[in-house]
Amino acid sequence: MHEYEIRILSGGETHLVVAEVHLSDVAAIRAGKKYAADNPFEVWRDLQCIHRKVSAGRPPRPAKTGIA
């Protein structure tokens, strides 16, 4: 089991972050599609973005982490 962050994007910025545990990357991406509906979203495992669905518009900006 791996820990994942699903980031729902809106207006090029992170709008919602959901932290979950899944058996595989595919399961986490499937959950991301469900949460995001037709919105762009990212799925992260640790520090690696394993899936990114962006809209046809501008690409999303990195999330603000507070790390300088």
C-alpha positions, 0 to 999 in steps of 0.5 A: 500500500502506498500513500498518495496525494490527489490534487484537484486544480482550479484556475491553474492552482491547487484547489483541493488536496486529498490524501489517501492510501491505495494498492497501486498507481492505477487505483490512485489515478482512478480515484483522482478521476472520480474526485476531479470529475472533468477538472484537471488533477494531479496524482502524487506518490511521495515527491513524484507526480505520477499523473497529470491531467490538465485542461486545454488552457494554461498549465497549472502552477506548482502548489505552494508548499511553504518551503523556500 
